[in-house]
């Protein structure tokens, strides 16, 4: 129960932000206005399936899930900070594009402003998910290091859920990098307009 509290709180905060209506061009409400749940679903279906397959294989092989949870946490904690740095570097490239004179002509074309907001929101959401994932993984690793004793059946259930959650979040954090590549490509293509 203690393990689920920080994640439930973060999820509720995100859902509250997502359901708020856009009040201005700034802030998280605008990010979620431009990066909707449908966009999230389009980006999340493949990592969800991969996490589900990994969980099914682990369950069928009666794998020690506590060990697997520790391994996925170690993997995530080691690679996600580098991914965040990559996303920030790519976002810097995008900002230089957004601040250029070319954007003025794109904004004036039909759908141009929506295109720019979509790319900007995609990057912001990508950063948010990656940062929340690393925070959650660090918290989970801290809880794992405490070696809290829990009834074995409950421990198995918790470990399965945690393994699935972090497999999904790690996969999603990697998978959305593909979207960043497409966004950078699309921005480059605007030079042809």
C-alpha positions as CSV (number, residue, x, y, z in Angstrom):
1,X,0.0,0.0,0.0
2,X,2.8,2.4,0.9
3,X,4.4,1.6,-2.4
4,X,1.3,2.6,-4.4
5,X,0.7,6.0,-2.7
6,X,3.2,8.2,-4.4
7,X,2.3,6.7,-7.8
8,X,-1.4,7.1,-7.2
9,X,-0.9,10.7,-6.2
10,X,1.2,11.5,-9.3
11,X,-1.4,9.8,-11.5
12,X,-4.3,11.8,-10.0
13,X,-2.3,15.0,-10.4
14,X,-1.7,14.2,-14.1
15,X,-5.3,13.3,-14.7
16,X,-6.5,16.5,-13.0
17,X,-4.1,18.6,-15.2
18,X,-5.3,16.6,-18.3
19,X,-9.0,17.3,-17.7
20,X,-8.6,21.0,-17.2
21,X,-9.6,23.2,-20.1
22,X,-7.0,25.3,-21.8
23,X,-7.0,28.8,-20.3
24,X,-4.0,30.2,-22.1
25,X,-1.3,29.3,-24.5
26,X,1.0,28.5,-21.6
27,X,1.2,25.8,-18.9
28,X,0.4,22.2,-18.6
29,X,-3.3,22.6,-19.5
30,X,-2.2,23.8,-23.0
31,X,0.2,20.9,-23.3
32,X,-2.5,18.5,-22.6
33,X,-4.9,20.3,-24.8
34,X,-2.5,19.9,-27.8
35,X,-1.3,16.4,-26.7
36,X,-4.6,14.6,-26.0
37,X,-5.4,11.2,-24.6
38,X,-5.8,10.0,-28.2
39,X,-2.2,11.1,-28.9
40,X,-1.1,9.3,-25.8
41,X,-3.0,6.1,-26.9
42,X,-1.3,6.2,-30.3
43,X,2.1,6.4,-28.7
44,X,1.4,4.0,-25.9
45,X,-0.1,0.9,-27.6
46,X,3.2,-0.7,-28.6
47,X,5.0,-0.2,-25.2
48,X,1.8,-1.5,-23.5
49,X,1.8,-4.7,-25.7
50,X,5.6,-5.2,-25.1
51,X,5.1,-4.8,-21.3
52,X,2.2,-7.2,-21.4
53,X,4.3,-9.8,-23.3
54,X,7.2,-9.4,-20.9
55,X,4.9,-9.9,-18.0
56,X,3.3,-12.9,-19.5
57,X,6.7,-14.5,-20.2
58,X,7.8,-13.8,-16.7
59,X,4.6,-15.3,-15.2
60,X,4.8,-18.4,-17.4
61,X,8.4,-19.0,-16.5
62,X,7.8,-18.4,-12.8
63,X,10.5,-15.8,-12.7
64,X,11.5,-14.2,-9.4
65,X,9.7,-10.9,-10.0
66,X,11.5,-9.0,-7.2
67,X,14.8,-9.6,-9.0
68,X,13.2,-8.6,-12.3
69,X,11.8,-5.4,-10.8
70,X,15.2,-4.5,-9.5
71,X,16.8,-5.2,-12.9
72,X,14.2,-3.0,-14.7
73,X,14.6,-0.2,-12.2
74,X,18.4,-0.4,-12.5
75,X,18.1,-0.3,-16.3
76,X,15.7,2.6,-16.3
77,X,17.7,4.6,-13.8
78,X,20.8,4.1,-15.9
79,X,19.4,5.1,-19.3
80,X,16.5,7.5,-18.8
81,X,18.7,10.4,-17.6
82,X,20.6,10.1,-20.9
83,X,17.4,10.1,-22.8
84,X,16.2,13.2,-21.0
85,X,19.4,14.9,-22.0
86,X,18.8,13.8,-25.6
87,X,15.2,15.1,-25.5
88,X,16.4,18.4,-24.1
89,X,19.0,18.7,-26.9
90,X,16.4,17.9,-29.5
91,X,14.0,20.4,-27.9
92,X,16.8,23.0,-28.1
93,X,17.0,22.4,-31.8
94,X,13.2,22.7,-32.1
95,X,13.3,26.0,-30.1
96,X,15.9,27.4,-32.5
97,X,13.5,26.4,-35.3
98,X,10.5,27.9,-33.6
99,X,12.3,31.2,-32.9
100,X,13.5,31.5,-36.5
101,X,11.9,33.7,-39.2
102,X,10.6,30.7,-41.0
103,X,8.1,30.0,-38.3
104,X,6.3,33.3,-39.0
105,X,5.5,32.2,-42.5
106,X,4.4,28.7,-41.3
107,X,2.2,30.2,-38.6
108,X,0.3,32.2,-41.2
109,X,-0.4,29.1,-43.3
110,X,-3.5,27.0,-42.7
111,X,-2.8,24.6,-39.8
112,X,0.7,26.1,-39.2
113,X,0.1,27.3,-35.7
114,X,-1.5,24.0,-34.8
115,X,1.5,22.2,-36.2
116,X,3.9,24.2,-34.1
117,X,1.8,23.8,-31.0
118,X,1.6,20.1,-31.6
119,X,5.3,19.6,-31.9
120,X,6.0,21.8,-28.9
121,X,3.4,19.9,-26.8
122,X,4.8,16.6,-27.9
123,X,8.3,17.5,-26.7
124,X,6.9,18.9,-23.4
125,X,4.9,15.7,-22.8
126,X,7.9,13.5,-23.7
127,X,10.0,15.4,-21.2
128,X,7.3,15.1,-18.5
129,X,6.8,11.4,-18.9
130,X,10.6,10.7,-18.9
131,X,11.2,12.9,-15.8
132,X,8.2,11.3,-14.0
133,X,9.4,7.9,-14.9
134,X,12.9,8.5,-13.5
135,X,11.4,10.0,-10.3
136,X,9.1,7.0,-9.9
137,X,12.0,4.6,-10.5
138,X,14.2,6.3,-8.0
139,X,11.4,6.1,-5.4
140,X,10.7,2.5,-6.2
141,X,14.4,1.6,-6.0
142,X,14.5,3.3,-2.6
143,X,11.6,1.2,-1.5
144,X,13.2,-2.0,-2.9
145,X,16.4,-1.2,-0.9
146,X,14.3,-1.1,2.3
147,X,13.5,-4.8,1.8
148,X,10.0,-4.4,3.3
149,X,8.6,-7.7,4.4
150,X,5.1,-8.4,2.9
151,X,3.0,-11.5,2.8
152,X,4.3,-13.6,-0.1
153,X,1.1,-13.6,-2.2
154,X,0.7,-9.9,-1.8
155,X,4.4,-9.4,-2.6
156,X,3.9,-11.3,-5.9
157,X,1.0,-9.2,-6.9
158,X,2.8,-6.0,-6.1
159,X,5.9,-7.2,-8.0
160,X,3.9,-8.2,-11.1
161,X,2.1,-4.8,-11.1
162,X,5.3,-2.8,-10.5
163,X,7.1,-4.8,-13.2
164,X,4.4,-4.2,-15.7
165,X,4.2,-0.5,-14.8
166,X,7.9,0.1,-15.1
167,X,8.3,-2.1,-18.2
168,X,5.6,0.1,-19.8
169,X,7.0,3.4,-18.7
170,X,10.5,2.4,-19.8
171,X,9.2,1.2,-23.1
172,X,7.1,4.3,-23.5
173,X,10.0,6.6,-22.7
174,X,12.1,4.9,-25.4
175,X,9.3,4.6,-27.9
176,X,8.4,8.3,-27.8
177,X,11.9,9.1,-29.0
178,X,10.6,7.9,-32.4
179,X,8.0,10.7,-32.3
180,X,10.8,13.2,-31.6
181,X,12.7,12.0,-34.7
182,X,9.5,12.5,-36.8
183,X,8.9,16.0,-35.3
184,X,12.5,17.0,-36.1
185,X,12.0,15.6,-39.7
186,X,8.7,17.4,-40.1
187,X,10.3,20.7,-38.9
188,X,13.0,20.2,-41.5
189,X,10.5,19.6,-44.2
190,X,8.9,23.0,-43.4
191,X,11.9,24.6,-45.0
192,X,10.4,23.5,-48.3
193,X,7.3,25.5,-47.8
